[in-house]
Amino acid sequence: MNDAISSLTLMRVPAILEAHSVPPLEFLSRAGLSPNLFLKGKCWLPRSLCFSLVETATLMTGNPFFGAEVGAAIRFPDLGSYGEQITAASTLEEALGIAQRELRLVHGGAVIRGEIRAGNAMFHFHFTGDLAADPLQYELGSLAVMRSVALLTGEADRVRVHTTLPWSRSANALEEHLGWKLEFGQSSNAVVINRELLQSPVARRRKKYLQPELVLIMQTAQSITALLPEGTATLENIAQRLNLNERTLQRKLAKFGIKFEELLDITRRDEAVRLLREGREPLADIAFQLGYSNQANFNRAFHRWTGNAPMAYRQRTI
């Protein structure tokens, strides 16, 4: 798993794409990926794929620091148990120690190295091993997340950020995401904190972060998966399950750039591929698990999705 990154680190990407008027589905289509990359919760992705995805988003939005924008938008609840452990710390030193030690929960093949220098605590971030793609945007995003950890004390004026990027006029835009105490042309990417700040208590945040629309869409996809075997994965039933009316659910899906029927079809396709790859169940059983009344309907749908018959696909992938 040394070359893998958790998909949780990408969870804010769709909302930010939307803010830049880039339809998330168009982005995924250009990258050749299924929307369920975002809709199925945590999974592990090759880090080269993650680097490439964020680079594609950078080009589509025209924001040369898209990775930093994503990192600054990430909230600790987005990061699962990694974020929970950080925010449960008593002091900043403990929070940073957890961030450093438990980085493996979200990043494979990356390290945070701490050192004390001239009265400052410095936390350097970098990827290890061979890199098949440019990690710049992910490095910027990781710096933004590390800065968020340092800001848990509420003392932004005692936190600086070092970046290896040279200064340029466009680089001033980075201050929006990495703070005004940003120093360019440094030997490493690092967050620098006054040493005495380490013993400061971590502020307890009373205000809950608003979950992005993406969370509701994830719940919709998960509900579809749960109801497929019963043949009841309809818009009416899913909306009722989520305590919404049908029009509200359709509107929220449309904000992501997808219709309910499209999400149902995508979810069926991904479940079909998973079941064919992971098991040896009869095709008729798989058809019923996906909510089809007979195998013939499943066969036609699978051929439409992949250009292959289900049995031929299974034989090629097992």
C-alpha positions as CSV (number, residue, x, y, z in Angstrom):
1,M,0.0,0.0,0.0
2,N,3.1,2.3,-0.1
3,D,1.9,3.9,-3.3
4,A,-1.7,4.5,-2.4
5,I,-3.7,7.5,-1.2
6,S,-7.1,7.4,0.5
7,S,-10.0,8.7,-1.7
8,L,-11.0,10.8,1.4
9,T,-8.3,13.3,0.4
10,L,-10.3,14.0,-2.8
11,M,-13.8,14.4,-1.2
12,R,-13.9,18.2,-1.5
13,V,-12.9,18.2,-5.2
14,P,-16.5,18.0,-6.6
15,A,-17.7,21.0,-4.6
16,I,-14.7,23.1,-5.6
17,L,-15.0,22.1,-9.2
18,E,-18.6,23.2,-9.1
19,A,-17.5,26.6,-7.6
20,H,-15.3,27.0,-10.7
21,S,-18.3,26.1,-13.0
22,V,-16.7,22.8,-13.9
23,P,-19.3,20.0,-13.9
24,P,-17.8,17.1,-11.7
25,L,-19.1,14.5,-14.2
26,E,-17.3,16.2,-17.0
27,F,-14.1,16.1,-15.0
28,L,-14.5,12.4,-14.2
29,S,-15.4,11.7,-17.8
30,R,-12.2,13.4,-19.0
31,A,-10.3,11.3,-16.5
32,G,-12.0,8.1,-17.6
33,L,-13.4,7.4,-14.1
34,S,-16.8,6.5,-12.6
35,P,-18.6,8.9,-10.4
36,N,-18.6,6.2,-7.7
37,L,-15.0,7.1,-7.1
38,F,-16.5,9.8,-4.9
39,L,-19.8,8.2,-4.1
40,K,-18.7,5.1,-2.3
41,G,-16.7,6.5,0.6
42,K,-13.2,5.5,1.5
43,C,-11.1,3.4,-0.9
44,W,-7.4,3.4,-1.8
45,L,-6.2,4.8,-5.1
46,P,-2.8,4.7,-6.8
47,R,-1.1,7.9,-5.9
48,S,-0.1,8.5,-9.5
49,L,-3.8,8.5,-10.3
50,C,-4.5,11.0,-7.5
51,F,-1.7,13.3,-8.7
52,S,-3.1,13.0,-12.3
53,L,-6.7,13.8,-11.1
54,V,-5.8,16.9,-9.3
55,E,-3.6,18.0,-12.2
56,T,-6.6,17.5,-14.5
57,A,-8.7,19.6,-12.2
58,T,-6.0,22.3,-12.2
59,L,-6.1,22.5,-16.0
60,M,-9.9,22.5,-16.1
61,T,-10.4,25.2,-13.5
62,G,-7.4,27.4,-14.6
63,N,-6.3,27.6,-11.0
64,P,-2.6,26.9,-10.8
65,F,-2.9,26.2,-7.1
66,F,-6.0,24.0,-7.2
67,G,-4.4,21.5,-4.8
68,A,-3.9,24.2,-2.1
69,E,-7.5,25.2,-2.6
70,V,-8.7,21.6,-1.9
71,G,-6.4,21.2,1.1
72,A,-7.6,24.4,2.6
73,A,-11.3,23.4,2.1
74,I,-10.8,20.0,3.8
75,R,-12.3,19.7,7.3
76,F,-11.1,17.1,9.8
77,P,-14.3,15.1,9.7
78,D,-13.6,14.6,6.0
79,L,-10.5,12.6,6.9
80,G,-12.2,9.8,8.9
81,S,-10.3,8.4,11.8
82,Y,-7.2,10.4,10.9
83,G,-9.1,13.7,11.4
84,E,-10.9,12.4,14.5
85,Q,-7.6,11.5,16.3
86,I,-6.1,14.9,15.5
87,T,-9.0,16.9,16.8
88,A,-9.2,14.7,20.0
89,A,-5.7,15.7,21.0
90,S,-5.2,17.8,24.1
91,T,-2.3,20.0,22.9
92,L,-1.0,21.1,19.6
93,E,2.2,19.0,20.1
94,E,0.0,15.9,20.5
95,A,-2.1,16.8,17.5
96,L,0.9,17.3,15.3
97,G,2.4,14.1,16.6
98,I,-0.7,12.2,15.6
99,A,-0.7,13.9,12.2
100,Q,2.9,12.8,11.7
101,R,2.6,9.3,13.1
102,E,-0.8,8.3,11.6
103,L,-0.2,9.8,8.1
104,R,-0.4,6.3,6.7
105,L,-4.2,6.4,7.3
106,V,-4.6,8.8,4.3
107,H,-1.2,8.8,2.5
108,G,0.9,5.9,1.5
109,G,4.5,6.7,0.5
110,A,4.5,10.1,2.2
111,V,6.2,11.3,5.4
112,I,6.1,14.2,7.8
113,R,9.4,14.9,9.4
114,G,9.6,17.1,12.5
115,E,12.6,19.0,13.8
116,I,13.4,21.9,16.2
117,R,15.4,24.7,14.7
118,A,16.1,28.2,16.1
119,G,13.2,28.1,18.5
120,N,10.8,26.8,15.9
121,A,9.1,23.4,15.4
122,M,9.3,22.5,11.7
123,F,7.2,19.8,10.1
124,H,8.4,18.9,6.6
125,F,6.2,17.0,4.2
126,H,7.3,15.0,1.1
127,F,6.5,11.9,-0.9
128,T,9.0,9.1,-1.0
129,G,10.0,6.6,-3.7
130,D,9.6,6.9,-7.5
131,L,6.9,9.3,-8.6
132,A,5.2,8.6,-11.9
133,A,3.4,11.9,-12.0
134,D,4.0,15.5,-10.7
135,P,3.0,15.6,-7.0
136,L,3.0,19.4,-6.8
137,Q,-0.7,19.9,-6.3
138,Y,-0.9,17.2,-3.7
139,E,2.0,18.7,-1.9
140,L,0.3,22.0,-1.7
141,G,-2.9,20.4,-0.5
142,S,-1.0,18.5,2.2
143,L,0.6,21.7,3.3
144,A,-2.8,23.4,3.7
145,V,-4.0,20.5,5.8
146,M,-0.9,20.6,8.0
147,R,-1.4,24.3,8.5
148,S,-5.0,23.6,9.5
149,V,-3.6,21.3,12.3
150,A,-1.3,24.1,13.4
151,L,-4.3,26.5,13.5
152,L,-6.2,24.4,16.0
153,T,-4.8,26.8,18.7
154,G,-6.3,29.8,16.9
155,E,-3.0,31.6,16.6
156,A,-2.5,32.1,12.9
157,D,0.1,34.8,13.4
158,R,2.5,32.3,14.9
159,V,2.3,29.8,12.0
160,R,4.4,30.1,8.8
161,V,4.5,27.9,5.7
162,H,7.5,27.1,3.6
163,T,7.2,26.1,-0.1
164,T,9.8,25.1,-2.6
165,L,8.0,27.1,-5.3
166,P,9.8,30.2,-6.4
167,W,8.0,33.5,-5.9
168,S,6.0,34.9,-8.9
169,R,3.2,37.3,-9.2
170,S,0.7,34.5,-9.6
171,A,2.1,32.8,-6.5
172,N,0.6,35.6,-4.3
173,A,-2.7,33.8,-4.8
174,L,-1.4,31.0,-2.6
175,E,-1.7,33.3,0.4
176,E,-5.5,32.8,0.3
177,H,-5.0,29.1,1.1
178,L,-1.7,28.9,2.9
179,G,-1.8,32.2,4.8
180,W,0.0,35.4,4.5
181,K,3.1,34.1,6.3
182,L,4.2,32.2,3.2
183,E,7.8,31.9,2.3
184,F,8.9,30.9,-1.2
185,G,12.0,29.2,-2.6
186,Q,12.6,27.1,0.5
187,S,14.5,23.8,0.6
188,S,11.4,21.9,1.6
189,N,7.6,22.1,2.0
190,A,7.0,22.7,5.7
191,V,4.8,24.2,8.4
192,V,6.8,26.3,10.9
193,I,5.5,26.9,14.4
194,N,6.8,28.9,17.3
195,R,8.1,26.2,19.7
196,E,6.3,27.5,22.7
197,L,3.0,27.1,20.9
198,L,3.3,23.4,21.0
199,Q,2.0,23.2,24.5
200,S,-1.1,25.3,23.7
201,P,-4.4,23.5,24.1
202,V,-6.3,22.5,21.0
203,A,-9.5,24.6,20.7
204,R,-12.7,22.6,20.8
205,R,-14.9,23.6,17.9
206,R,-18.5,23.8,18.9
207,K,-19.8,24.6,15.5
208,K,-20.2,21.6,13.3
209,Y,-18.9,21.8,9.8
210,L,-21.6,21.7,7.1
211,Q,-21.4,18.5,5.1
212,P,-21.1,19.1,1.3
213,E,-23.9,18.1,-1.0
214,L,-21.5,15.2,-1.9
215,V,-22.3,13.5,1.3
216,L,-26.0,13.3,0.5
217,I,-25.1,11.9,-3.0
218,M,-22.9,9.3,-1.3
219,Q,-25.9,8.3,0.9
220,T,-28.1,8.1,-2.2
221,A,-25.7,5.7,-3.9
222,Q,-25.4,3.6,-0.8
223,S,-29.2,3.5,-0.5
224,I,-29.5,2.4,-4.1
225,T,-27.0,-0.4,-3.4
226,A,-28.9,-1.5,-0.4
227,L,-32.3,-1.6,-2.1
228,L,-31.2,-3.1,-5.4
229,P,-31.7,-6.8,-4.3
230,E,-35.2,-6.0,-3.2
231,G,-36.0,-4.4,-6.6
232,T,-37.2,-1.2,-4.8
233,A,-34.4,1.2,-5.6
234,T,-36.8,3.8,-7.0
235,L,-36.6,7.6,-6.6
236,E,-39.6,7.6,-4.3
237,N,-38.2,4.9,-2.0
238,I,-34.7,6.4,-1.9
239,A,-36.0,9.9,-1.1
240,Q,-38.2,8.5,1.7
241,R,-35.2,6.6,3.1
242,L,-33.2,9.9,3.2
243,N,-36.2,11.8,4.7
244,L,-36.4,14.1,1.6
245,N,-39.1,14.7,-1.0
246,E,-38.4,13.5,-4.5
247,R,-38.0,17.0,-6.0
248,T,-35.4,18.0,-3.3
249,L,-33.4,14.9,-4.0
250,Q,-33.5,15.4,-7.7
251,R,-32.4,19.0,-7.3
252,K,-29.4,18.1,-5.1
253,L,-28.4,15.4,-7.6
254,A,-28.7,17.9,-10.4
255,K,-26.3,20.2,-8.5
256,F,-23.7,17.5,-8.8
257,G,-24.6,17.2,-12.5
258,I,-26.3,13.9,-12.4
259,K,-29.9,12.5,-12.7
260,F,-31.3,9.8,-10.4
261,E,-31.7,7.4,-13.3
262,E,-28.0,7.9,-14.3
263,L,-26.9,7.3,-10.7
264,L,-29.0,4.1,-10.5
265,D,-27.4,2.9,-13.8
266,I,-23.9,3.8,-12.7
267,T,-24.4,2.1,-9.3
268,R,-25.8,-1.1,-11.0
269,R,-22.9,-1.2,-13.4
270,D,-20.2,-0.8,-10.7
271,E,-22.0,-3.5,-8.5
272,A,-22.2,-5.8,-11.5
273,V,-18.5,-5.5,-12.2
274,R,-17.6,-6.0,-8.5
275,L,-19.8,-9.1,-8.2
276,L,-18.4,-10.6,-11.4
277,R,-14.8,-10.0,-10.3
278,E,-15.2,-11.0,-6.7
279,G,-17.4,-14.0,-6.7
280,R,-18.7,-17.0,-8.7
281,E,-22.4,-16.6,-8.1
282,P,-24.6,-17.7,-11.0
283,L,-25.4,-14.9,-13.4
284,A,-29.1,-15.2,-12.6
285,D,-28.4,-14.6,-8.9
286,I,-26.4,-11.5,-9.8
287,A,-29.2,-10.2,-12.0
288,F,-31.7,-10.5,-9.1
289,Q,-29.2,-8.8,-6.7
290,L,-29.1,-5.9,-9.1
291,G,-32.9,-5.6,-9.2
292,Y,-33.5,-7.1,-12.7
293,S,-36.5,-9.4,-13.1
294,N,-34.5,-11.8,-15.3
295,Q,-31.0,-12.6,-16.5
296,A,-31.8,-11.5,-20.1
297,N,-32.4,-7.9,-19.0
298,F,-29.1,-8.0,-17.0
299,N,-27.2,-9.4,-20.0
300,R,-28.4,-6.6,-22.2
301,A,-27.6,-3.9,-19.7
302,F,-24.1,-5.3,-19.1
303,H,-23.4,-5.4,-22.8
304,R,-24.5,-1.8,-23.0
305,W,-22.1,-0.8,-20.2
306,T,-19.0,-2.7,-21.3
307,G,-19.6,-4.1,-24.8
308,N,-19.2,-7.6,-23.3
309,A,-21.4,-10.4,-22.2
310,P,-21.2,-11.0,-18.4
311,M,-19.8,-14.5,-18.6
312,A,-17.1,-13.4,-21.1
313,Y,-16.2,-10.5,-18.8
314,R,-15.9,-12.8,-15.8
315,Q,-13.7,-15.3,-17.7
316,R,-11.4,-12.5,-18.8
317,T,-11.0,-11.0,-15.3
318,I,-10.8,-13.9,-12.9
